[in-house]
Amino acid sequence: MEQLRHLVDKPLNYRLGQIAFRPTRLPYIFTCDNRRSDMAACTKGLDKFIFSLRLLRNFQLKNERFLSTSVCRPAAGNDDPPKFTPPPKPVIIDKTQTMASQRKFLSPEFIPPRQRTKPLKFTMERKDMIRRRKVLDIPEFYVGSILAVTMADPNASGKTNRFVGICTQRGGKGLGATFILRNIIETQGVEICYELYSPRIQSIEVLKLEKRLDDNLMYLRDALSEYSTVDPDMKPVPFSATGEVPVNTIKVRMRPKPWSKRWERPKYNIQGIRFDLYLTPEQMEHAQKWAQPWQEYDMLKEYDTSRLGEEILKEVEQEMSK
């Protein structure tokens, strides 16, 4: 230190040609202030690095498809650029949609009868029918299906009456639509005719959805009791909401004659009775005398409701969706 002080205190003489003194650079001295500044610089650099990692992480989460390397893959043995493979489309299943609404079905009472003179009447009735269907769930059913109907009954103990039976007939148009349920209760045949849009009906439940070979099962009155007996405590049988409605091809056995009607005659066109067990070939041939085969080719008796049914179905779906 004394030598340095001596050199610094010595005057510089540039006029005499003496060699100018150039002070040497002092070595770097580590002090407490220098250490603090170095640590601050390192901390600042580390904060910038962590901030960059966070930005990169957020960018990766927002653009996973963009950063994914599994989408575009080069084709093996081909110099063409890789083609973009779109991801598969998701299958959306509407779980809120009811099973009955997944199959297009128009209840037969919506089709107006032929040769109607007042179409406005049926248009106004359809509006009332749709209002009633928004309050009461009227399911899809056919002749041959097993139903359970709960109806308000002021004379019953619980003010309601529940009846289970097989649907033997559907009739009527518009608000006058009806259906008949039949069951055997205490060895006695019981039939109840319900008005489909009656305000007294509280619920209609389909216990078993199926069709029969015939559109009218009134001949069950003359059949054995086993074909009309339904358990009142029957549990609902699951069915497909999109597939075809199953057809029950059973043929019933009848009681001995006389029957309520001559079911063997062609005008009834009955397919669900085993006539071979009760009628001789001569009797079957005699019944064919009342046949009218020419009516099959009578074009004036054909009532094509395909276009009308599509229009009414579209109208009903639009009104029910409101």
C-alpha positions in Angstrom: 0.0 0.0 0.0 2.9 2.3 0.8 4.3 1.8 -2.7 1.0 2.6 -4.3 0.7 5.7 -2.3 4.2 6.8 -3.3 3.4 6.3 -7.0 0.2 8.2 -6.8 1.7 11.1 -4.9 4.6 11.4 -7.3 4.0 14.3 -9.8 3.8 13.6 -13.5 6.4 15.3 -15.7 5.5 15.0 -19.4 7.7 18.0 -20.5 10.9 16.3 -19.6 10.2 13.3 -21.7 9.8 11.1 -18.8 7.7 8.1 -19.1 4.2 8.9 -18.1 2.9 7.0 -15.2 -0.2 4.9 -15.9 -1.9 3.9 -12.7 -2.5 0.2 -12.6 -6.1 -1.2 -12.2 -6.9 -2.2 -8.7 -8.0 -5.8 -8.2 -11.7 -6.4 -7.6 -12.4 -6.3 -4.0 -15.4 -8.5 -2.7 -17.3 -6.4 -0.3 -20.7 -6.9 1.3 -22.4 -4.4 -1.1 -21.1 -6.3 -4.1 -22.4 -9.6 -2.8 -25.9 -8.1 -2.3 -25.9 -6.7 -5.8 -24.9 -10.1 -7.3 -27.6 -11.9 -5.3 -30.2 -9.4 -6.4 -29.2 -9.9 -10.1 -29.4 -13.7 -9.7 -32.8 -13.4 -8.1 -34.1 -11.1 -10.8 -32.9 -13.5 -13.5 -34.6 -16.4 -11.7 -37.9 -14.5 -11.5 -37.8 -13.9 -15.2 -37.1 -17.6 -15.9 -40.0 -18.7 -13.7 -42.3 -16.1 -15.3 -41.3 -17.5 -18.7 -42.1 -21.0 -17.6 -45.5 -20.0 -16.4 -46.3 -18.3 -19.7 -45.2 -21.3 -21.6 -47.4 -23.6 -19.3 -50.5 -21.4 -19.8 -49.9 -21.3 -23.6 -49.6 -25.1 -23.6 -52.9 -25.6 -21.7 -54.8 -23.3 -24.0 -53.4 -24.8 -27.2 -53.1 -28.5 -26.6 -54.3 -29.4 -30.0 -51.8 -26.9 -31.6 -48.9 -28.2 -29.6 -49.8 -31.9 -30.0 -47.4 -33.9 -32.2 -49.7 -36.9 -32.5 -52.1 -35.3 -35.0 -49.7 -35.0 -37.9 -47.5 -38.0 -38.6 -45.4 -38.5 -41.7 -46.5 -41.4 -43.8 -44.1 -44.3 -44.0 -42.3 -44.6 -47.2 -43.8 -41.4 -48.7 -42.3 -38.0 -49.3 -45.6 -36.2 -49.3 -46.3 -33.8 -46.4 -48.3 -35.2 -43.6 -52.1 -34.8 -43.8 -54.2 -33.5 -41.1 -56.4 -36.1 -39.4 -59.4 -34.6 -37.8 -60.4 -35.9 -34.4 -63.5 -38.1 -34.3 -66.8 -36.4 -33.8 -68.3 -36.8 -30.3 -71.5 -38.7 -30.0 -74.0 -36.6 -28.1 -76.8 -38.6 -26.4 -79.7 -36.6 -25.1 -80.5 -38.3 -21.8 -83.5 -36.0 -21.2 -85.3 -37.3 -24.2 -88.0 -39.8 -23.3 -88.2 -43.2 -24.7 -91.5 -42.6 -26.3 -90.3 -39.6 -28.2 -87.5 -41.4 -29.9 -89.9 -43.3 -32.2 -92.1 -41.4 -34.6 -95.7 -42.3 -33.8 -98.9 -40.5 -34.5 -101.9 -41.6 -32.5 -104.7 -42.7 -34.8 -107.2 -40.3 -33.4 -105.3 -37.4 -35.0 -106.2 -38.6 -38.5 -109.6 -37.0 -39.4 -112.2 -39.4 -40.9 -112.8 -39.5 -44.6 -115.2 -37.2 -46.3 -115.0 -34.6 -43.5 -117.3 -31.6 -44.1 -115.8 -29.3 -41.5 -112.0 -29.5 -41.4 -111.9 -26.5 -39.0 -113.6 -28.6 -36.4 -110.7 -31.2 -36.4 -108.1 -28.4 -36.4 -109.6 -26.9 -33.3 -109.9 -30.3 -31.7 -106.2 -31.0 -32.4 -105.3 -27.9 -30.4 -107.3 -29.1 -27.4 -105.8 -32.6 -27.7 -102.3 -31.1 -27.7 -103.1 -29.0 -24.6 -104.3 -32.1 -22.8 -101.2 -34.1 -23.8 -99.0 -31.4 -22.3 -100.7 -32.1 -19.0 -101.2 -35.8 -19.3 -98.6 -38.2 -20.6 -100.4 -40.4 -23.2 -97.9 -43.0 -24.2 -97.8 -45.1 -27.4 -99.9 -48.2 -27.3 -101.7 -50.5 -29.7 -104.5 -53.1 -29.6 -103.0 -56.0 -27.7 -100.9 -53.9 -25.3 -101.3 -54.2 -21.6 -102.1 -50.9 -19.8 -102.7 -49.6 -16.3 -105.1 -46.6 -16.1 -105.5 -44.6 -12.9 -108.8 -42.6 -12.9 -110.4 -40.3 -10.4 -113.3 -42.0 -8.7 -115.3 -40.1 -6.0 -116.9 -43.3 -4.8 -113.5 -45.1 -4.2 -111.8 -45.1 -0.8 -108.7 -43.3 -2.1 -110.7 -41.2 -4.6 -108.8 -43.0 -7.3 -109.3 -46.3 -9.2 -106.6 -48.2 -11.0 -107.5 -50.9 -13.5 -105.1 -53.2 -15.4 -106.1 -54.9 -18.6 -105.4 -55.7 -22.2 -106.4 -53.2 -24.8 -109.0 -54.9 -27.0 -110.2 -52.0 -29.1 -109.4 -48.4 -30.1 -112.0 -46.2 -31.7 -113.2 -42.7 -32.2 -111.6 -39.6 -33.7 -110.4 -36.4 -32.2 -111.5 -35.7 -28.6 -114.0 -38.6 -28.9 -111.2 -41.2 -29.0 -111.8 -44.2 -26.8 -110.1 -47.5 -25.8 -111.3 -50.6 -24.0 -109.4 -52.6 -21.4 -110.4 -56.2 -20.5 -109.4 -58.4 -17.6 -110.7 -61.4 -15.7 -111.4 -60.5 -12.0 -112.7 -63.3 -9.8 -113.6 -65.5 -12.8 -115.7 -62.7 -14.2 -114.8 -60.8 -17.4 -114.6 -57.0 -16.8 -114.4 -54.4 -19.6 -114.0 -50.7 -19.1 -114.2 -48.2 -21.9 -112.1 -45.1 -21.3 -112.2 -41.7 -23.1 -108.6 -41.1 -24.0 -108.8 -37.3 -23.3 -111.1 -37.4 -20.3 -110.1 -35.0 -17.5 -110.7 -37.8 -15.0 -107.8 -39.8 -16.2 -104.8 -39.2 -14.0 -102.2 -41.5 -15.6 -101.8 -44.1 -18.4 -99.0 -46.6 -18.0 -97.9 -49.1 -20.6 -97.0 -52.4 -18.8 -96.3 -54.4 -22.0 -96.0 -52.9 -25.5 -97.0 -55.3 -28.2 -99.3 -55.8 -31.2 -101.6 -58.6 -32.2 -102.4 -60.2 -35.5 -105.8 -58.4 -35.5 -106.7 -54.7 -35.0 -109.8 -55.7 -32.9 -109.7 -58.2 -30.1 -113.4 -58.2 -29.1 -113.5 -61.9 -29.9 -111.7 -62.4 -26.5 -115.2 -62.4 -25.0 -115.8 -65.8 -26.6 -112.3 -67.1 -25.9 -111.0 -68.9 -22.9 -110.4 -66.9 -19.8 -106.7 -67.5 -19.8 -106.2 -65.2 -22.8 -107.8 -62.2 -21.0 -106.3 -62.7 -17.6 -103.7 -60.1 -16.5 -102.1 -59.8 -13.1 -103.1 -56.5 -11.4 -99.7 -56.3 -9.8 -97.9 -56.8 -13.1 -94.5 -55.0 -13.4 -93.7 -53.0 -16.5 -91.8 -55.0 -19.2 -88.9 -53.0 -20.7 -89.1 -52.4 -24.5 -86.9 -50.8 -27.2 -87.6 -47.1 -27.8 -86.2 -47.2 -31.4 -86.8 -50.7 -32.6 -89.9 -52.3 -34.1 -92.9 -53.0 -31.9 -93.1 -56.8 -31.2 -96.0 -58.7 -32.6 -97.6 -61.4 -30.6 -98.6 -64.2 -33.0 -100.6 -66.2 -30.5 -103.9 -67.8 -31.7 -106.5 -68.2 -29.0 -108.8 -71.1 -28.3 -112.5 -70.4 -28.3 -115.3 -71.6 -26.0 -118.0 -73.8 -27.5 -120.6 -72.2 -29.8 -122.7 -70.1 -30.0 -120.4 -67.1 -30.2 -121.3 -63.4 -30.0 -120.6 -63.0 -33.7 -119.7 -65.2 -36.6 -116.0 -64.5 -36.4 -115.2 -67.0 -39.2 -116.8 -64.8 -41.9 -114.5 -62.9 -44.2 -115.8 -59.5 -43.3 -114.1 -59.7 -39.9 -110.8 -61.0 -41.3 -109.8 -62.6 -38.0 -106.3 -64.2 -37.9 -105.9 -64.8 -34.2 -108.5 -67.7 -33.8 -107.9 -71.4 -34.4 -111.0 -72.1 -36.5 -109.7 -75.5 -37.4 -110.5 -76.8 -33.9 -114.2 -75.8 -34.0 -115.3 -75.7 -37.7 -115.3 -78.4 -40.2 -114.0 -77.8 -43.8 -117.6 -77.7 -45.0 -118.4 -74.9 -42.5 -115.3 -73.0 -43.5 -116.3 -73.3 -47.2 -119.8 -72.2 -46.4 -118.5 -69.1 -44.6 -116.6 -68.0 -47.7 -119.9 -67.5 -49.5 -120.1 -64.1 -47.7 -116.8 -63.0 -49.0 -116.5 -59.9 -51.2 -113.1 -60.1 -52.9 -113.8 -57.3 -55.3 -113.6 -54.7 -52.4 -109.9 -55.3 -52.3 -109.6 -53.7 -55.7 -112.0 -50.8 -55.1 -109.8 -47.7 -55.3 -112.5 -45.4 -54.1 -112.5 -47.1 -50.7 -108.8 -46.5 -50.2 -108.0 -43.7 -47.8 -104.4 -42.7 -48.3 -103.4 -40.8 -45.1 -99.6 -40.9 -45.6 -99.2 -37.2 -46.7 -101.9 -36.0 -44.3 -100.3 -38.0 -41.4 -96.9 -36.4 -42.1 -98.4 -32.9 -42.0 -100.3 -33.6 -38.8 -97.3 -35.2 -37.1 -95.1 -32.2 -38.0 -97.8 -29.9 -36.6 -98.1 -31.9 -33.4 -94.3 -32.0 -32.8 -94.0 -28.3 -33.3 -96.9 -27.6 -30.8 -95.6 -30.1 -28.2 -92.1 -28.5 -28.4 -93.4 -25.0 -27.4 
